[in-house]
Amino acid sequence: MLRVLLTTTSFQDTPGPHQDLLNRSGWEIVRARGPLNEADTLALVRDIDAYICGDDAITRRVLEAARPRLQVISKYGIGVDKIDVKACTALGIPLLFTPGVNHTTVAEHTFLLLLALQKHLLFHTDSTRAGGWKRQTGHELFGQTIGIVGLGRIGQEVAIRARAFGMQVLGYGNHWDETFAAAHGLKRAATTDELFAQSDIISLHTMLTPETRGLIGARSIALMKPGVVILNCARGEMVVTADLVSALKSGRIAGYGADVLDQEPPPADHPLLRLPNCVITPHIGSRTSESVARQATAAVTNLILALNGEKPLAQVNPEVPVRKFVPAK
């Protein structure tokens, strides 16, 4: 029987049509609770034929240990920075993914973080739950400039919601849809430095690459307006944590809202978990019943198609051919 490793927890924990689709497949499912580090992944991949992964560390070492039996990887989601894509391609392993399934949910979560910071939501709810009535003065979003780094599907959805709040939108990214920008009144920054200097709020919605790793650090923070708010629903590694903590403590940065950290799950003493001007959620920006069902169904559909030798919905390395599943001998 075909053996499939499934590690993404939101897939496993959320009822929906994806569960029915998986159950009808007839596969033997090996379940683990990700995200897995390299050692944990190594321990599980040696006798599987296919892999539905979340944010596990899938290194060349892991891939080499999984071959020749592992025939395909189906990523639940869009971020593949934890996967050695070059090694997948060199070893002839198709890497599938699910773009276009979580942009609405992540954009909504971005505004959850922003409103929580600007209205001091945690301070006020903590006060009332403790029997108090303490109050702090917040800020309106209306009229503020939000700078969005990355104008793909998620960035565009954030822009639409920002305009609904009466905000000015400044964007930067390799992908720029002129028709969309004109329709929604977006202005284009020539560089990230320009965006940093002009924005009251900065929201990150781009991929983690060598160029974006450490994008928010001492140099870029120095360019920003005093009292800027930064939102990160992309990847924790885009921020230099020590530099961010220093700026938050000094008030140079007024607030940081993030759904991601540089260590996940973080140690109990992670410096961003205790600062009063931080709102950190545990990488659940796309974890809604609607989004999970879309992502998970797409991930399983990708796998079914590839294992039948058919073109998947989306593939990171399309130069690697998909082949009909042949049981290992």
C-alpha positions as CSV (number, residue, x, y, z in Angstrom):
1,M,0.0,0.0,0.0
2,L,1.2,3.5,-0.8
3,R,2.5,5.2,2.4
4,V,2.0,8.9,2.9
5,L,3.5,11.0,5.6
6,L,1.2,13.8,6.9
7,T,2.7,16.3,9.3
8,T,0.7,19.5,9.1
9,T,-1.4,19.9,12.2
10,S,-4.2,22.2,10.9
11,F,-4.9,19.6,8.2
12,Q,-5.2,16.9,10.8
13,D,-7.1,19.0,13.4
14,T,-9.7,20.6,11.2
15,P,-12.8,18.7,10.0
16,G,-13.8,19.2,6.4
17,P,-13.9,17.7,2.8
18,H,-10.2,17.3,2.8
19,Q,-10.5,14.6,5.4
20,D,-13.0,12.7,3.3
21,L,-10.8,13.0,0.2
22,L,-7.8,11.7,2.2
23,N,-9.8,8.8,3.6
24,R,-11.1,7.8,0.2
25,S,-7.6,7.6,-1.2
26,G,-6.9,4.2,0.3
27,W,-3.4,5.3,1.3
28,E,-1.7,4.3,4.5
29,I,-1.3,7.5,6.4
30,V,1.6,8.0,8.7
31,R,0.8,11.0,11.0
32,A,3.2,13.3,12.9
33,R,2.8,16.6,14.6
34,G,4.9,19.2,12.7
35,P,6.7,21.4,12.1
36,L,9.5,18.9,12.4
37,N,13.2,19.6,12.7
38,E,15.7,17.9,10.5
39,A,16.3,15.0,13.0
40,D,12.6,14.3,13.5
41,T,12.0,14.4,9.7
42,L,14.9,12.1,9.1
43,A,13.4,9.5,11.4
44,L,10.2,9.3,9.4
45,V,11.0,9.6,5.8
46,R,12.9,6.4,5.0
47,D,9.9,4.3,4.3
48,I,7.3,6.6,2.7
49,D,6.2,7.0,-0.9
50,A,4.8,10.5,-0.6
51,Y,4.8,13.4,1.8
52,I,2.2,16.1,2.7
53,C,4.2,18.6,4.6
54,G,3.8,21.9,6.4
55,D,6.9,23.8,7.6
56,D,9.1,20.8,8.3
57,A,12.9,21.0,7.7
58,I,13.3,19.1,4.5
59,T,17.0,19.4,3.8
60,R,19.1,17.6,1.2
61,R,20.1,15.1,3.9
62,V,16.4,14.3,4.5
63,L,15.7,14.0,0.8
64,E,18.7,11.7,0.2
65,A,17.6,9.5,3.1
66,A,14.1,9.3,1.6
67,R,15.2,8.2,-1.8
68,P,14.6,6.2,-3.8
69,R,11.3,5.4,-2.3
70,L,10.0,9.0,-1.9
71,Q,8.4,10.0,-5.2
72,V,6.6,13.3,-4.5
73,I,6.2,16.1,-1.9
74,S,3.0,18.0,-1.6
75,K,3.4,21.2,0.3
76,Y,0.4,22.4,2.3
77,G,0.7,26.1,1.7
78,I,2.9,28.3,-0.4
79,G,6.1,28.9,1.5
80,V,8.9,26.5,0.6
81,D,11.8,28.2,2.3
82,K,12.1,25.2,4.7
83,I,12.6,22.9,1.8
84,D,15.7,22.4,-0.3
85,V,14.1,23.1,-3.6
86,K,17.4,22.6,-5.6
87,A,17.9,19.2,-4.0
88,C,14.3,18.2,-4.8
89,T,15.0,19.1,-8.5
90,A,18.4,17.4,-8.6
91,L,17.0,14.2,-7.1
92,G,14.0,14.2,-9.4
93,I,11.4,14.8,-6.8
94,P,8.3,16.8,-7.9
95,L,7.5,19.5,-5.3
96,L,3.9,20.6,-5.4
97,F,2.3,23.6,-3.5
98,T,-1.0,25.4,-3.1
99,P,-1.0,29.0,-4.1
100,G,-4.2,31.1,-4.1
101,V,-5.9,29.4,-1.1
102,N,-5.2,31.5,2.0
103,H,-4.9,35.2,0.9
104,T,-8.3,36.2,2.3
105,T,-7.6,34.7,5.7
106,V,-4.0,36.0,6.1
107,A,-5.1,39.5,5.0
108,E,-7.9,39.4,7.7
109,H,-5.3,38.3,10.3
110,T,-3.0,41.1,9.4
111,F,-5.8,43.6,10.3
112,L,-6.5,41.7,13.5
113,L,-2.9,42.3,14.6
114,L,-3.0,45.9,13.4
115,L,-6.2,46.8,15.2
116,A,-5.1,45.0,18.4
117,L,-2.0,47.1,18.5
118,Q,-3.6,50.5,17.5
119,K,-6.5,50.0,20.0
120,H,-4.4,48.4,22.8
121,L,-6.8,45.4,22.7
122,L,-4.8,43.1,24.9
123,F,-4.2,45.8,27.6
124,H,-7.9,46.6,27.7
125,T,-9.2,43.0,27.7
126,D,-6.6,42.0,30.4
127,S,-7.8,44.9,32.5
128,T,-11.5,44.1,32.3
129,R,-11.0,40.3,32.8
130,A,-9.0,41.2,36.0
131,G,-12.0,43.2,37.2
132,G,-10.4,46.6,36.3
133,W,-11.3,49.4,34.0
134,K,-7.9,50.7,32.9
135,R,-7.8,52.6,29.6
136,Q,-5.2,53.7,27.1
137,T,-5.6,56.1,24.2
138,G,-5.3,54.4,20.8
139,H,-5.0,55.5,17.2
140,E,-7.2,55.6,14.2
141,L,-6.2,53.8,11.0
142,F,-7.9,56.5,8.8
143,G,-5.5,58.6,6.9
144,Q,-2.4,56.7,7.9
145,T,0.0,55.3,5.2
146,I,0.5,51.6,5.1
147,G,3.5,50.3,3.2
148,I,3.1,46.8,1.9
149,V,6.2,44.8,1.0
150,G,5.0,42.2,-1.5
151,L,2.0,42.8,-3.8
152,G,1.0,39.2,-4.6
153,R,-2.4,37.8,-3.7
154,I,-2.1,38.5,0.1
155,G,-0.5,41.9,-0.3
156,Q,-3.3,42.9,-2.7
157,E,-6.0,41.7,-0.2
158,V,-4.3,43.8,2.5
159,A,-4.4,46.8,0.2
160,I,-8.1,46.4,-0.5
161,R,-8.9,46.3,3.2
162,A,-6.6,49.2,4.0
163,R,-8.4,51.4,1.4
164,A,-11.7,50.4,3.1
165,F,-10.3,51.9,6.3
166,G,-9.4,55.1,4.5
167,M,-5.7,54.5,4.5
168,Q,-3.1,55.5,1.9
169,V,-1.3,52.5,0.4
170,L,2.3,52.5,-0.7
171,G,3.5,49.2,-2.3
172,Y,6.8,47.6,-3.2
173,G,7.5,44.3,-4.9
174,N,8.6,42.5,-7.9
175,H,5.0,41.7,-8.8
176,W,3.2,44.9,-9.7
177,D,-0.3,44.8,-11.3
178,E,-0.8,48.3,-12.8
179,T,-4.5,47.7,-13.4
180,F,-5.0,46.7,-9.7
181,A,-2.9,49.6,-8.5
182,A,-4.9,52.1,-10.5
183,A,-8.2,50.6,-9.5
184,H,-7.4,50.8,-5.8
185,G,-5.3,54.0,-5.6
186,L,-1.9,52.4,-4.8
187,K,1.3,54.2,-5.1
188,R,4.5,52.4,-6.0
189,A,7.7,52.8,-4.0
190,A,10.9,52.6,-6.0
191,T,12.8,50.9,-3.2
192,T,12.1,49.3,0.2
193,D,14.1,52.3,1.7
194,E,11.6,54.7,0.2
195,L,8.7,52.6,1.5
196,F,10.2,52.5,5.0
197,A,10.8,56.2,5.1
198,Q,7.2,57.2,4.1
199,S,5.0,54.6,5.9
200,D,3.3,54.9,9.3
201,I,2.6,51.1,9.2
202,I,4.7,48.5,7.4
203,S,3.3,45.1,6.5
204,L,5.4,42.2,5.2
205,H,3.9,39.9,2.6
206,T,6.8,38.6,0.5
207,M,8.8,35.4,0.3
208,L,11.8,34.7,2.4
209,T,14.9,34.9,0.2
210,P,18.5,35.8,0.7
211,E,17.5,39.4,-0.1
212,T,14.6,39.6,2.4
213,R,16.2,37.7,5.2
214,G,17.0,40.4,7.9
215,L,15.1,43.0,5.9
216,I,14.0,44.7,9.1
217,G,17.2,45.5,11.1
218,A,19.1,48.4,12.5
219,R,19.8,50.0,9.1
220,S,16.2,49.9,7.9
221,I,14.7,50.8,11.3
222,A,16.8,54.0,11.2
223,L,15.1,55.0,8.0
224,M,11.6,54.6,9.4
225,K,9.3,57.2,11.0
226,P,9.5,57.3,14.8
227,G,6.5,55.4,16.2
228,V,6.1,53.1,13.2
229,V,4.1,49.9,13.5
230,I,5.4,46.8,11.8
231,L,3.3,43.7,10.9
232,N,4.8,40.4,9.8
233,C,2.6,37.6,8.5
234,A,5.3,36.3,6.2
235,R,8.4,34.8,7.9
236,G,10.1,35.6,11.2
237,E,13.5,35.5,9.7
238,M,12.8,38.7,7.8
239,V,13.4,40.5,11.1
240,V,16.6,40.8,13.1
241,T,15.1,40.0,16.5
242,A,17.7,41.8,18.6
243,D,17.4,45.0,16.6
244,L,13.7,44.9,16.7
245,V,13.6,44.3,20.5
246,S,15.9,47.3,21.0
247,A,13.7,49.6,18.9
248,L,10.5,48.4,20.6
249,K,12.0,49.0,24.1
250,S,13.1,52.5,23.1
251,G,9.8,53.4,21.5
252,R,11.4,53.9,18.1
253,I,9.0,51.3,16.9
254,A,5.6,51.7,18.5
255,G,4.4,48.2,18.0
256,Y,5.1,44.8,16.3
257,G,2.3,42.4,15.3
258,A,3.4,39.0,14.0
259,D,2.1,35.6,13.2
260,V,5.6,34.2,12.7
261,L,8.9,34.1,14.6
262,D,12.5,33.2,13.8
263,Q,12.1,30.1,16.1
264,E,8.9,28.1,15.9
265,P,7.7,27.1,18.3
266,P,9.7,29.7,20.3
267,P,11.5,29.1,23.6
268,A,9.7,30.4,26.6
269,D,12.2,33.2,27.0
270,H,11.9,34.5,23.4
271,P,12.3,38.3,23.8
272,L,9.3,39.2,21.7
273,L,6.8,37.2,23.8
274,R,6.8,39.5,26.8
275,L,7.0,43.0,25.4
276,P,3.8,45.0,26.0
277,N,3.9,46.6,22.5
278,C,4.0,43.2,20.8
279,V,1.1,41.0,19.7
280,I,2.4,37.5,18.6
281,T,0.1,34.7,17.4
282,P,1.3,31.1,16.8
283,H,1.4,31.0,13.0
284,I,-2.3,30.6,12.6
285,G,-2.9,33.4,10.2
286,S,-4.3,31.0,7.6
287,R,-5.9,28.6,10.1
288,T,-9.6,29.0,9.5
289,S,-12.1,26.3,8.6
290,E,-12.5,27.8,5.2
291,S,-8.8,28.3,4.4
292,V,-7.7,24.9,5.8
293,A,-10.3,23.1,3.7
294,R,-9.1,24.9,0.6
295,Q,-5.4,24.3,1.3
296,A,-5.7,20.7,2.4
297,T,-8.0,19.8,-0.5
298,A,-5.6,21.3,-2.9
299,A,-2.6,19.5,-1.3
300,V,-4.4,16.1,-1.5
301,T,-5.6,16.8,-5.0
302,N,-2.1,17.7,-6.1
303,L,-0.8,14.4,-4.7
304,I,-3.6,12.3,-6.3
305,L,-2.9,13.9,-9.7
306,A,0.9,13.5,-9.5
307,L,0.7,9.9,-8.3
308,N,-1.5,9.1,-11.3
309,G,1.1,10.7,-13.6
310,E,-1.1,13.7,-14.3
311,K,-0.3,17.4,-14.1
312,P,-0.8,18.8,-10.6
313,L,-2.6,22.0,-9.8
314,A,0.7,23.8,-9.1
315,Q,4.4,22.7,-9.0
316,V,7.4,24.6,-7.7
317,N,9.8,22.7,-9.9
318,P,7.8,22.0,-13.1
319,E,11.0,20.9,-14.9
320,V,10.8,17.7,-12.9
321,P,8.3,15.3,-14.5
322,V,5.5,13.7,-12.5
323,R,5.3,9.9,-13.0
324,K,2.6,7.4,-12.2
325,F,3.2,5.8,-8.8
326,V,5.1,2.5,-9.0
327,P,5.4,0.7,-5.6
328,A,8.9,0.3,-4.2
329,K,10.3,-3.2,-4.5
